[in-house]
Amino acid sequence: MFLSVFDMFKVGIGPSSSHTMGPMVAAARFLDMMRASPFEFSGLKGSLHGSLAFTGVGHATDRATILGLAGFVPDTYDNNKAEAALADIASTHTVTPEGLPTLQFDPKADLVFDYDNTLPGHANGMILMATDAQGDVILRQVFYSIGGGFVLTEEELAEGKATDEGAPVPFPFKSAAEMLEMAKSSGKSIADMKRENEIARGCADSFARGSARLWEVMNACIERGLATDGILPGGLKVRRRAKGIYDALMAERVMNLTAPHTINDWMSVYAMAVNEENAAGGQVVTAPTNGAAGVLPAVLRYYLDHVPGASESHIEDFLLTAAAIGGLVKFNASISGAEAGCQAEVGSASAMAAAGLCAVMGGTPEQVENAAEIALEHHLGMTCDPVAGLVQVPCIERNGLGAIKAVSAASLSLRGDGEHFVPLDSVIETMRQTGHDMHEKYKETSLGGLAVNVPNC
């Protein structure tokens, strides 16, 4: 099994990897299908199903789909150009993607939120259609946004398309048990094995540049969040809090008034800064999703700024180790809140961050696996119930608590020798089963939990 660091960590836009990035990616894929088709097209239509319908407005799913059909993609997204494009589409009821003719597309009429018909393959389903001059559908494709910005067609999902395509890798572990056995037999760390896998699929120089850019984008997101205040969009009138907390922390540091427990506030404020940026539609890195994007950067920033002896030379090992754990969770369970609740998002992120921190603080592979197990185990059963369908309440604070749990899990694992009662593989399988059994209203539909018990205004 191979899942690249750059699949697990993708530069994109907020507020959701599955509900914003995924639909935009799906639209881009559909445009490619149209470009490869011999048909002459005149218009576009689409429908959003399941969680994409129930929380689509709050997650900007319609906006992302419209922009995707206009030719925008997450990794080169420009907000100013996007706003101009949306205004033009609203006025002309057309889009003109590169390599295709001008196509009729009125978002209000041609993009439908279908609340009654959930598609069978996944909770995040959408259908895109292209029409001829008479308005008849001549090309149709079902897409599923399966979490973390990953998108599959219904055919790919039915085929059980693996993430592992390409040249063989030297350490193809599919479970934590296999990972530990390979580490033991090779004498290598988890990061070293993951690095060799990455290099086997690419080149060392491009990998080093790519991983450096990931942290650059993550850290820039933290800095923007710490410097920006105001009200988040969406109608809940949620105030940005990261800047105020950060300013207070800095003042306390200058006055030497910091209490020991305040370190938790530092971890939280880094995470909240990221998720406030995500909620505002800013540039973030999936880690492994947008809704959980603050946990891992917060823990890495905590390590760099607050742990004695920390070094930026360890950033790559942190990301490699975290990606290895994230790949196991995705391969054997899920990282999608719509599929398994927030245990699959913040829980997975916390496990990844705990593993990365443990690794760069000198942990053995066994201790790293233990750190991930502790963090994920204590997120089991966590629901995904965003108020008003926005990635704000409880998502922003929840990332802060996920970061605190990750640091605690890493610290506990480093106090031991790696031996522990519950294997990580068992926790991942339990998370999968729990997600399967969880009622649909608690899986990113805003039909249960906090979403119905907190006033939406």
N, C-alpha and C positions, 0 to 999 in steps of 0.2 A: 504494500500500500504506500503510495506517495502522494502527498499534498504539499505543494510548495509553500514556503513562507509568504510568497507574493500572492498566493491564493487565499491564505488565511488572513493576511493583512493587506487590504486593498485601500488605496487612496480614493475617497469618494465624497459624497455630500450627505448632509443630514436631511431629515431626522431619522431615517430608518434604512438599514441595509437591505432588508427583505421587502419593505413596502415602498421605498423610494429608489434606491440604487437598482434593485432587481427588476422592477418594471421598466426602468430606463434602459437597462441592458437588454431586456426582452424585446423592447421596441427596436433597438439597434439591430438585433438579430433578425427581426422580421423584415426590416428594410433591406438587409443583405439577401434574404430570401427573395424579395421582390426584384432586386437588381439581377439576381441569377435566373429569374423566370422569363420565359418567352412571351408572357402575356402583356397586354397594354392596360395599364391601370389608370383609373380616374379618381378613386376616392379611398378613404380609410374609415374603418369602424373598429370598435373594441368594447369589451365588457370585463368588469372586475368582479371577482367572486370570492366567497368565503371571507377570510380576514381582510383581504385586500378591499373588499366592499365595506365591511363593518367599521374598520378604522382607517379607511383610505383617505378621507378628507383630512383627518388629523395628522396622518403620516405623509400628506402631500403626494399620494399615489397618483391621483389624476394629473397633477401638475407634472410629475416625473414622466408619466406615460406620454402626455402631450409633447413635452420637450424631446423625449426619446424619438417619437415619430417625426419630429422636426430635424433630427440629426444630432442631438446633443448626447454625450456620453459622460459618465461620472468622472473619469480620471482627467478630463480636460475641461471640465465644467467652468463656465464663466457666468457669474450671476448677472452682471450687467447685460450681457448679450442675451441671456435667458429671459430677462424681464422684457427686453425689446421684442424678442421673438413671440412671447406670450401675447403682448399687446397687438402685434401684427396678426397673429392667428385669430384672436378674438374679433378683429376688425374685418379680415378678409375671408375667414372660414376656409383657409387653405394652408397647406404646408408644402415646402419645396425642398425635400432632402437632396443632398448631393447625389448625382447619378440617377435621379428619377424626375419625372415631370411634375409640374404643379398638381397637387392632389387635393380634392375637396375634403375638408375635415372641419366640422363644426363641433367642438368639444362638448357643448351643452346637449347636442342631439345625438352625436355619434360615439360618445364614450359613456357607457351605461354602468351604474352601480347595481349589480344584480344581487340583492340580499337574499333571494329565495333559493337560488340554485348553487350549491357548493360543488365544485368539480371534484371528481373522485380521487385524483392522484395526490393532492396536498391541499392544506387549508389556504395556501396562497396561490390561487389560480387566476389566470386571465386568458382571454381569447382576443386575438388580433386578426382582423380581416381586411382584405383589399378588394375593391369592387371595380367593375368595368363601367363604361359610359352609361349603361342602362341602370346601374346601381345594383347589379347582381354580384354576389360574392364569388370571386374566382380564385382566391387564395385565402386559406384559413389556417391558423396555427394556435394550438393551446400551449401555453407556457406555465411553468410552475416556478415561483421564486422560493427556493427551499432554505433560505437563511444565509446571512453573511454575504449577500450579493451574488450568490450562486443561482443560476437559472438553468432549467432543463425543459426541453419540449416534452409533450406527453409521450412521444415515441421513445425518447432517451430515458425517461423515467420508467417506462414499461420494460425497457431492455435492461434495467438495472445498471445504467451507464456508470462505470467507475470513474473516480477522480484520477486513477493511475493509468495514464496513457503516455507512451514514449519509451525511451531506453530504460533497461533495467537499472535499479539502484543497488548499491552495495549492502544497504541495511533496510530491507523492506518489511519492517515490523508492522503488524496489524493489531497488536494488543500491547498493553503495558508489560505483560509477562514476557512476550517476545522481545520487547525493547530492552528489558533488564537482562535477559539471557544474552542478547547480542552485545550489550555493553560489557557484561562479564567476560564473555569469550574473547572479545576484541581488545579489552582494556581501555576502551574509549568512553568519553563522556557522551551524554545524550546530544549535546550541542555538536560535538565532533562528528557523531554519526549522521546527524541531520545535515551538517555542512557538507559532508561527502556525498550525501544523496542529492543535495542541491547542485553541487558542482558537476555531478554525473549528468545532470539535465541541462547544464548551461556552462558558464565560465566563471572562474573565481573573481575576476575583476568586476564583471557586471553584477554579481551577487553582492559584493562588498559595497558597491555604489548604491544598489537598490536598497539594501538594509539600512545604510546610512540615511537615505532619503526618508525611509519610513519613520525613523526617530525624529528627523528634522520636522516632518509634517506633524507628528504627534506633539512634539514639544511646542511648536508654533501655535498649535491649537490650545494648549494649556495657557500659553502667554496671552493669547487673544482673550480667552475666557477670564483670566485674572485681571485684565485691564478694562473690561467692558461691563457696564451696568445697564439698567433699564428694564423694560418689560418684554418678556418673550412673546412671540406671535402665537396666534391660535385662538384667542378669546378668553382663556382662563385668567389672564392678567397676572401670570406668575412672574414674580420679580427675580431677576438675576441676583444671586447672593454671593457668588464666588469672589467678586472684587471686594465687597465689604468685609468678608471674612479674611481675605488675604491682607487687606490693609490693616485690619486689627491685629493679625498675627505678626506682621512686620513691626507695628508699633510696640507690641508687647516684647518682641525680641530686642528692640533697641533699649527699652527700659528694663530689660532683664527681669520681666515679670512672668515668664513662661512656666506654667505648671507641667509636671511630667505627662499628664494625660493629653496635653495639647498636641502632642505628636499625631494623635488621631485626627485632629482638625487639619493638620497639614496634608495627610493622606486624602482626607475627604475633599479639601478645597481643590486639589489638583484634579481629582476625578470630576467634581462638580463643574469646574471650569470647562472641561472637555464636553460634558453632556449639556451644558447650557449653550455652547457653540453648536452642538449637534441639533438641539431643539430649535435653534435659530436658522437652521439650514446651512450652516457653515461647513468648511472642509474638515473632514475627520478621516481617521483610518479605522476600518473595521477591525475589531480586536476581541472576539471574532465577528461581532456585529456592531452596528451603529448604536443600538440601544444599550450596549455594554461597552462602548468604546472608551470610557473613561477609566476603567479599572486598571488595565495593564499600563497605560502611560503614567497613571498616578503612582503605581508601585515602582516603576522604573525611575521616575523623577524623585520619589522618596529615597530610593537607593542612592542616586547620584548626589542629592543635596544633603542627606541626613545620616548616611551610614559612613562611619570612619573607614578610610582606606578604599572607598568606592572609586572606580575608574571608568571613564568612557570607553576604554578598550574592551570592556565586558558587555557593552550594549548588544553586540552581535550574538554573543552566547545567550544572553537573556532572551532575545527574540527567537533564536533557533530552538531553544528549549521549550519556550512557550508554544511555538508553532507545532512542535512534536506532540505535545499534550493536546492541543486543540484539534489536531488531525485525528487523534485517537477518538476523541469525543464525537467529532463529526462522522467518522467512518462507522462507529459502533452504536451511536445514538442520534443526537441531533444538536444543532446550535440554533434552532429556530424557535422563537417564542410562540409562534402560531402553531407549532407542532408539539411542543413539550413544555410550554410555559417559561417563565423567567429563569428557572433552574438551568435551562439550556443556554441562556444568554449570559446573565451576570454570574451564574454558577460556573459555567465553562470559563468565562473570563477570569474569575477569581482563581480557578484551578491553574489556568495557564500562567497567571501572574505569580502565584505562589511557587510554581515550579521554576520559573525564570529567576525569581529572587533567590530561592534556595541554591540554584546552580551557581550564580555569580558570587554567592557568599561561601562557596567552597563545598557545597553539599555533594554527596556521592549520588550516583544514579538511583540508588535505593531511597535515599533521603528525598530526592527530587520527586520520585513517584509518590512517596508518603505525603509530601507537601501538597501535591495536586489532589490526592485522595481526601485529605482533611478538608481542604477548601470546598471541593465539590460536594462532599458528604453533607456539609452543613448548609447547603443551599437546596437540598432535595425537597421537592414538593412546592417550591416557590412558584406562585402564579404570575401570570402576565395580565394585568388588569389596568391599563393606562386610562386615566380619567380623561374623558372626551376624546379618546383615541389619540391623544398627544403624547409624545415621548418626553414628558415633563414630570408628572406626578403619577407614581412614586419613583420614576426612573432615575432622575438626577441624583437624589440622595442615595438611592439604592446602589449606585455605582461607588459612592464614597464608602458605604458599609462593605461592599464587595472588596474594595481595596484593603480596608482594615482587616477583614477576614483573611485575605491573601497573605498579608504580612504576618499575621498571627500564625497561620498554618505553616509558613516557611520557618518561622522561629521555633515552633514546636517540633517540627521535623528535624531541625538542626540540633535540638537538644537530645535527640535519640540517635540510634545507630542504623536506622532504616528498617528495622523489623517492626511490623505492626500487624494488627488483627485483620483489618478489612483491606483487601487489595483494591487498587484503583479500578481494575477491570470490573469488579463486582459493583462498585459505585456507579460506573458508567452504565452498566446494564440495568441497575436499579433506577437510574434516572430515565432510561429509555422506557422501562415498564411503567414508571410513575407518569410519564408524559402520555403514554398510551391510555392509561386509566383516568387521567385528569379530565374533568368535564370541559366540554368545548368552550363554555362561557368564561373559563379562566385562562384561555389560551389566546390572548391578543385579539379579542373580539369587543372588548369594552362592554360586555353584557353581564358581567358579574364582578364581585369583589369591590375594591375601592371605587371602580368606575361607576357603580350604581349606588354607593353609599356616601359619596361626597358630592355636594352641589357643584354643578358644572359652570357656575358663574360666580 
